[in-house]
Amino acid sequence: MTPPAHRTARRLIAVTVYVLAVAATLMAVAALVWAGSTLVEHTWEHAAHHAR
């Protein structure tokens, strides 16, 4: 049987890994959204410049 302290430590490690994974996912999504909006902005400016 696993001692309670080991169980608590394992749970703490699992929660830490989960939180880090969620944070990394949110950062990746934010980076993709930023890159996408930047691409749209550049494309818009390019189209506006050539429409003149």
TORZADO-263542 format. One record per atom (N, C-alpha, C, CB): residue number from 0; residue in three letters; atom name; y, x, z. Coordinates in pm, whole numbers. Glycine has a CB too. Layout:
REM TORZADO-263542
pos:NUM | code:ALA | site:CA | north:Y | east:X | up:Z;
...
END
This chain:
REM TORZADO-263542
pos:0 | code:MET | site:N | north:-119 | east:84 | up:0;
pos:0 | code:MET | site:CA | north:0 | east:0 | up:0;
pos:0 | code:MET | site:C | north:125 | east:88 | up:0;
pos:0 | code:MET | site:CB | north:0 | east:-95 | up:122;
pos:1 | code:THR | site:N | north:226 | east:44 | up:-74;
pos:1 | code:THR | site:CA | north:351 | east:120 | up:-85;
pos:1 | code:THR | site:C | north:438 | east:96 | up:37;
pos:1 | code:THR | site:CB | north:427 | east:82 | up:-214;
pos:2 | code:PRO | site:N | north:487 | east:202 | up:98;
pos:2 | code:PRO | site:CA | north:577 | east:183 | up:213;
pos:2 | code:PRO | site:C | north:706 | east:113 | up:170;
pos:2 | code:PRO | site:CB | north:610 | east:320 | up:279;
pos:3 | code:PRO | site:N | north:768 | east:38 | up:260;
pos:3 | code:PRO | site:CA | north:889 | east:-37 | up:226;
pos:3 | code:PRO | site:C | north:1003 | east:53 | up:174;
pos:3 | code:PRO | site:CB | north:938 | east:-113 | up:347;
pos:4 | code:ALA | site:N | north:1014 | east:173 | up:228;
pos:4 | code:ALA | site:CA | north:1121 | east:264 | up:183;
pos:4 | code:ALA | site:C | north:1101 | east:302 | up:37;
pos:4 | code:ALA | site:CB | north:1124 | east:392 | up:271;
pos:5 | code:HIS | site:N | north:975 | east:324 | up:-4;
pos:5 | code:HIS | site:CA | north:949 | east:358 | up:-144;
pos:5 | code:HIS | site:C | north:980 | east:240 | up:-234;
pos:5 | code:HIS | site:CB | north:803 | east:401 | up:-163;
pos:6 | code:ARG | site:N | north:945 | east:122 | up:-188;
pos:6 | code:ARG | site:CA | north:973 | east:1 | up:-266;
pos:6 | code:ARG | site:C | north:1123 | east:-17 | up:-285;
pos:6 | code:ARG | site:CB | north:912 | east:-123 | up:-197;
pos:7 | code:THR | site:N | north:1199 | east:6 | up:-178;
pos:7 | code:THR | site:CA | north:1344 | east:-6 | up:-186;
pos:7 | code:THR | site:C | north:1402 | east:99 | up:-280;
pos:7 | code:THR | site:CB | north:1407 | east:8 | up:-47;
pos:8 | code:ALA | site:N | north:1352 | east:221 | up:-271;
pos:8 | code:ALA | site:CA | north:1400 | east:329 | up:-358;
pos:8 | code:ALA | site:C | north:1369 | east:297 | up:-504;
pos:8 | code:ALA | site:CB | north:1337 | east:464 | up:-317;
pos:9 | code:ARG | site:N | north:1248 | east:248 | up:-530;
pos:9 | code:ARG | site:CA | north:1211 | east:213 | up:-668;
pos:9 | code:ARG | site:C | north:1299 | east:101 | up:-721;
pos:9 | code:ARG | site:CB | north:1063 | east:172 | up:-676;
pos:10 | code:ARG | site:N | north:1326 | east:2 | up:-637;
pos:10 | code:ARG | site:CA | north:1412 | east:-109 | up:-679;
pos:10 | code:ARG | site:C | north:1553 | east:-59 | up:-707;
pos:10 | code:ARG | site:CB | north:1414 | east:-219 | up:-571;
pos:11 | code:LEU | site:N | north:1604 | east:31 | up:-622;
pos:11 | code:LEU | site:CA | north:1737 | east:87 | up:-642;
pos:11 | code:LEU | site:C | north:1745 | east:165 | up:-773;
pos:11 | code:LEU | site:CB | north:1776 | east:177 | up:-524;
pos:12 | code:ILE | site:N | north:1642 | east:243 | up:-801;
pos:12 | code:ILE | site:CA | north:1637 | east:319 | up:-927;
pos:12 | code:ILE | site:C | north:1632 | east:224 | up:-1046;
pos:12 | code:ILE | site:CB | north:1515 | east:414 | up:-930;
pos:13 | code:ALA | site:N | north:1551 | east:120 | up:-1036;
pos:13 | code:ALA | site:CA | north:1539 | east:22 | up:-1145;
pos:13 | code:ALA | site:C | north:1673 | east:-48 | up:-1170;
pos:13 | code:ALA | site:CB | north:1430 | east:-81 | up:-1112;
pos:14 | code:VAL | site:N | north:1742 | east:-86 | up:-1065;
pos:14 | code:VAL | site:CA | north:1871 | east:-152 | up:-1080;
pos:14 | code:VAL | site:C | north:1972 | east:-56 | up:-1141;
pos:14 | code:VAL | site:CB | north:1922 | east:-204 | up:-943;
pos:15 | code:THR | site:N | north:1970 | east:69 | up:-1098;
pos:15 | code:THR | site:CA | north:2062 | east:169 | up:-1153;
pos:15 | code:THR | site:C | north:2038 | east:189 | up:-1302;
pos:15 | code:THR | site:CB | north:2048 | east:303 | up:-1079;
pos:16 | code:VAL | site:N | north:1912 | east:201 | up:-1342;
pos:16 | code:VAL | site:CA | north:1878 | east:219 | up:-1483;
pos:16 | code:VAL | site:C | north:1922 | east:96 | up:-1563;
pos:16 | code:VAL | site:CB | north:1726 | east:243 | up:-1501;
pos:17 | code:TYR | site:N | north:1900 | east:-22 | up:-1508;
pos:17 | code:TYR | site:CA | north:1939 | east:-146 | up:-1576;
pos:17 | code:TYR | site:C | north:2091 | east:-151 | up:-1595;
pos:17 | code:TYR | site:CB | north:1892 | east:-268 | up:-1496;
pos:18 | code:VAL | site:N | north:2166 | east:-120 | up:-1490;
pos:18 | code:VAL | site:CA | north:2312 | east:-123 | up:-1498;
pos:18 | code:VAL | site:C | north:2362 | east:-21 | up:-1600;
pos:18 | code:VAL | site:CB | north:2375 | east:-95 | up:-1360;
pos:19 | code:LEU | site:N | north:2304 | east:98 | up:-1601;
pos:19 | code:LEU | site:CA | north:2344 | east:199 | up:-1699;
pos:19 | code:LEU | site:C | north:2312 | east:154 | up:-1841;
pos:19 | code:LEU | site:CB | north:2275 | east:332 | up:-1669;
pos:20 | code:ALA | site:N | north:2197 | east:90 | up:-1860;
pos:20 | code:ALA | site:CA | north:2160 | east:42 | up:-1993;
pos:20 | code:ALA | site:C | north:2257 | east:-67 | up:-2040;
pos:20 | code:ALA | site:CB | north:2016 | east:-13 | up:-1992;
pos:21 | code:VAL | site:N | north:2293 | east:-157 | up:-1951;
pos:21 | code:VAL | site:CA | north:2388 | east:-263 | up:-1986;
pos:21 | code:VAL | site:C | north:2525 | east:-203 | up:-2019;
pos:21 | code:VAL | site:CB | north:2401 | east:-367 | up:-1871;
pos:22 | code:ALA | site:N | north:2568 | east:-106 | up:-1938;
pos:22 | code:ALA | site:CA | north:2697 | east:-41 | up:-1962;
pos:22 | code:ALA | site:C | north:2697 | east:31 | up:-2097;
pos:22 | code:ALA | site:CB | north:2730 | east:57 | up:-1848;
pos:23 | code:ALA | site:N | north:2589 | east:101 | up:-2127;
pos:23 | code:ALA | site:CA | north:2579 | east:173 | up:-2255;
pos:23 | code:ALA | site:C | north:2580 | east:75 | up:-2372;
pos:23 | code:ALA | site:CB | north:2452 | east:259 | up:-2260;
pos:24 | code:THR | site:N | north:2512 | east:-38 | up:-2356;
pos:24 | code:THR | site:CA | north:2510 | east:-140 | up:-2461;
pos:24 | code:THR | site:C | north:2650 | east:-197 | up:-2484;
pos:24 | code:THR | site:CB | north:2412 | east:-253 | up:-2426;
pos:25 | code:LEU | site:N | north:2720 | east:-227 | up:-2376;
pos:25 | code:LEU | site:CA | north:2856 | east:-281 | up:-2388;
pos:25 | code:LEU | site:C | north:2950 | east:-179 | up:-2453;
pos:25 | code:LEU | site:CB | north:2910 | east:-322 | up:-2251;
pos:26 | code:MET | site:N | north:2933 | east:-52 | up:-2419;
pos:26 | code:MET | site:CA | north:3016 | east:52 | up:-2480;
pos:26 | code:MET | site:C | north:2987 | east:63 | up:-2629;
pos:26 | code:MET | site:CB | north:2993 | east:187 | up:-2410;
pos:27 | code:ALA | site:N | north:2860 | east:53 | up:-2666;
pos:27 | code:ALA | site:CA | north:2822 | east:60 | up:-2807;
pos:27 | code:ALA | site:C | north:2880 | east:-59 | up:-2884;
pos:27 | code:ALA | site:CB | north:2669 | east:65 | up:-2823;
pos:28 | code:VAL | site:N | north:2872 | east:-177 | up:-2826;
pos:28 | code:VAL | site:CA | north:2928 | east:-296 | up:-2891;
pos:28 | code:VAL | site:C | north:3079 | east:-282 | up:-2906;
pos:28 | code:VAL | site:CB | north:2894 | east:-424 | up:-2809;
pos:29 | code:ALA | site:N | north:3145 | east:-233 | up:-2801;
pos:29 | code:ALA | site:CA | north:3290 | east:-214 | up:-2808;
pos:29 | code:ALA | site:C | north:3326 | east:-113 | up:-2918;
pos:29 | code:ALA | site:CB | north:3345 | east:-166 | up:-2673;
pos:30 | code:ALA | site:N | north:3250 | east:-6 | up:-2929;
pos:30 | code:ALA | site:CA | north:3276 | east:95 | up:-3033;
pos:30 | code:ALA | site:C | north:3256 | east:36 | up:-3171;
pos:30 | code:ALA | site:CB | north:3184 | east:218 | up:-3014;
pos:31 | code:LEU | site:N | north:3153 | east:-45 | up:-3189;
pos:31 | code:LEU | site:CA | north:3129 | east:-108 | up:-3320;
pos:31 | code:LEU | site:C | north:3239 | east:-208 | up:-3355;
pos:31 | code:LEU | site:CB | north:2994 | east:-178 | up:-3322;
pos:32 | code:VAL | site:N | north:3283 | east:-285 | up:-3258;
pos:32 | code:VAL | site:CA | north:3391 | east:-381 | up:-3281;
pos:32 | code:VAL | site:C | north:3519 | east:-306 | up:-3318;
pos:32 | code:VAL | site:CB | north:3415 | east:-471 | up:-3156;
pos:33 | code:TRP | site:N | north:3549 | east:-198 | up:-3245;
pos:33 | code:TRP | site:CA | north:3669 | east:-119 | up:-3275;
pos:33 | code:TRP | site:C | north:3660 | east:-59 | up:-3416;
pos:33 | code:TRP | site:CB | north:3687 | east:-6 | up:-3171;
pos:34 | code:ALA | site:N | north:3544 | east:-3 | up:-3450;
pos:34 | code:ALA | site:CA | north:3527 | east:56 | up:-3583;
pos:34 | code:ALA | site:C | north:3539 | east:-51 | up:-3691;
pos:34 | code:ALA | site:CB | north:3390 | east:127 | up:-3594;
pos:35 | code:GLY | site:N | north:3482 | east:-167 | up:-3667;
pos:35 | code:GLY | site:CA | north:3491 | east:-275 | up:-3764;
pos:35 | code:GLY | site:C | north:3633 | east:-323 | up:-3784;
pos:35 | code:GLY | site:CB | north:3404 | east:-390 | up:-3720;
pos:36 | code:SER | site:N | north:3707 | east:-338 | up:-3674;
pos:36 | code:SER | site:CA | north:3846 | east:-385 | up:-3686;
pos:36 | code:SER | site:C | north:3931 | east:-279 | up:-3754;
pos:36 | code:SER | site:CB | north:3905 | east:-419 | up:-3548;
pos:37 | code:THR | site:N | north:3904 | east:-153 | up:-3727;
pos:37 | code:THR | site:CA | north:3978 | east:-45 | up:-3794;
pos:37 | code:THR | site:C | north:3948 | east:-45 | up:-3943;
pos:37 | code:THR | site:CB | north:3942 | east:92 | up:-3732;
pos:38 | code:LEU | site:N | north:3823 | east:-65 | up:-3979;
pos:38 | code:LEU | site:CA | north:3785 | east:-70 | up:-4120;
pos:38 | code:LEU | site:C | north:3854 | east:-188 | up:-4190;
pos:38 | code:LEU | site:CB | north:3632 | east:-82 | up:-4134;
pos:39 | code:VAL | site:N | north:3856 | east:-303 | up:-4125;
pos:39 | code:VAL | site:CA | north:3922 | east:-420 | up:-4182;
pos:39 | code:VAL | site:C | north:4071 | east:-393 | up:-4200;
pos:39 | code:VAL | site:CB | north:3899 | east:-545 | up:-4093;
pos:40 | code:GLU | site:N | north:4132 | east:-330 | up:-4099;
pos:40 | code:GLU | site:CA | north:4275 | east:-299 | up:-4106;
pos:40 | code:GLU | site:C | north:4305 | east:-204 | up:-4223;
pos:40 | code:GLU | site:CB | north:4324 | east:-238 | up:-3974;
pos:41 | code:HIS | site:N | north:4226 | east:-100 | up:-4238;
pos:41 | code:HIS | site:CA | north:4246 | east:-5 | up:-4348;
pos:41 | code:HIS | site:C | north:4225 | east:-73 | up:-4484;
pos:41 | code:HIS | site:CB | north:4150 | east:116 | up:-4334;
pos:42 | code:THR | site:N | north:4123 | east:-156 | up:-4492;
pos:42 | code:THR | site:CA | north:4096 | east:-227 | up:-4617;
pos:42 | code:THR | site:C | north:4211 | east:-320 | up:-4651;
pos:42 | code:THR | site:CB | north:3964 | east:-307 | up:-4607;
pos:43 | code:TRP | site:N | north:4264 | east:-391 | up:-4549;
pos:43 | code:TRP | site:CA | north:4376 | east:-482 | up:-4569;
pos:43 | code:TRP | site:C | north:4499 | east:-406 | up:-4619;
pos:43 | code:TRP | site:CB | north:4408 | east:-557 | up:-4439;
pos:44 | code:GLU | site:N | north:4528 | east:-292 | up:-4554;
pos:44 | code:GLU | site:CA | north:4644 | east:-212 | up:-4594;
pos:44 | code:GLU | site:C | north:4627 | east:-158 | up:-4736;
pos:44 | code:GLU | site:CB | north:4666 | east:-96 | up:-4495;
pos:45 | code:HIS | site:N | north:4505 | east:-115 | up:-4768;
pos:45 | code:HIS | site:CA | north:4476 | east:-64 | up:-4900;
pos:45 | code:HIS | site:C | north:4496 | east:-172 | up:-5006;
pos:45 | code:HIS | site:CB | north:4332 | east:-9 | up:-4906;
pos:46 | code:ALA | site:N | north:4445 | east:-293 | up:-4979;
pos:46 | code:ALA | site:CA | north:4459 | east:-404 | up:-5072;
pos:46 | code:ALA | site:C | north:4605 | east:-444 | up:-5086;
pos:46 | code:ALA | site:CB | north:4375 | east:-524 | up:-5026;
pos:47 | code:ALA | site:N | north:4679 | east:-446 | up:-4974;
pos:47 | code:ALA | site:CA | north:4820 | east:-483 | up:-4978;
pos:47 | code:ALA | site:C | north:4899 | east:-380 | up:-5060;
pos:47 | code:ALA | site:CB | north:4877 | east:-495 | up:-4835;
pos:48 | code:HIS | site:N | north:4865 | east:-254 | up:-5046;
pos:48 | code:HIS | site:CA | north:4936 | east:-149 | up:-5118;
pos:48 | code:HIS | site:C | north:4911 | east:-161 | up:-5269;
pos:48 | code:HIS | site:CB | north:4892 | east:-10 | up:-5067;
pos:49 | code:HIS | site:N | north:4790 | east:-191 | up:-5306;
pos:49 | code:HIS | site:CA | north:4757 | east:-202 | up:-5449;
pos:49 | code:HIS | site:C | north:4799 | east:-334 | up:-5510;
pos:49 | code:HIS | site:CB | north:4609 | east:-184 | up:-5469;
pos:50 | code:ALA | site:N | north:4834 | east:-431 | up:-5428;
pos:50 | code:ALA | site:CA | north:4876 | east:-562 | up:-5479;
pos:50 | code:ALA | site:C | north:5024 | east:-560 | up:-5521;
pos:50 | code:ALA | site:CB | north:4853 | east:-671 | up:-5372;
pos:51 | code:ARG | site:N | north:5095 | east:-457 | up:-5480;
pos:51 | code:ARG | site:CA | north:5238 | east:-450 | up:-5513;
pos:51 | code:ARG | site:C | north:5262 | east:-420 | up:-5658;
pos:51 | code:ARG | site:CB | north:5306 | east:-345 | up:-5430;
END
